[in-house]
């Protein structure tokens, strides 16, 4: 496997010796993808809370679309 510059420690771990098998690389990437999904979902919940707090009424909040709601 050639050396690849990857920005995160989780994905850099894939090129280490303990992740040489395809199954180990797959499982590590799947774990990392699930972690990113959890972080994305948490960020969306926080953005929705902020939108609801920053609007004067619930109707205004309902009319304001966040980027993933378009």
N, C-alpha and C positions, 0 to 999 in steps of 0.2 A: 504494500500500500504506500503510495507516495505521501509526502508531508503536505498537508493542506492547512492554510491559515484560516482558522475559524475563530470568531470573536468571543465565544462564550466558553467557560470552563467545562460545562456539561458536554458540549459537542467536541471540544478538544480531547476529552477523555476517550472518545471513540477511536482515536489513533494510537492509544496506549496499548501495550501488550495484552492486557486482560480483556480487551474488546476486539480481538482479532477475528472471532468467528462471526459469521453473518447473523446468527441468532442473537448473539450478545449485542451487536451493533443495533439490530432491529429493536430489541427490548429497551436499550438505552435511549434510542431516539423516540420510541413510543412514550417512555416515561417523561422525557423532556417535552414532548408535544403536549402531553396531558397537563404538565406543570404550566406551560404557556397558556393553555386554554383556561385553567383556573385563574391565572393572573389577569387574563383578558376579561373574564366574567366579573371578577372583583372590581376591575377598573370601570367596567360598564355600570355596575351597581352604584359605585361612588359617583359617577357622572350623573346618573339619574337622580340620586339624592341631592346633588348640588343643583341640578336644574329645578327640582321641586322646591328647594329652599330659596332659590334666586328669583323665582317668578312670584308675582303678586297674587295669583289665583291658580287653582287647579286647572281651570280652563286654559289659561295662558300656558301652563306647563304642558298640557296635552297638545297644544298647537305647535309647541317648539319641538322640532325633530332633532334628534341626535344623529350624527353621521351614519351609524349602522341601522337607523330606523327608516332611512329614505328608500 
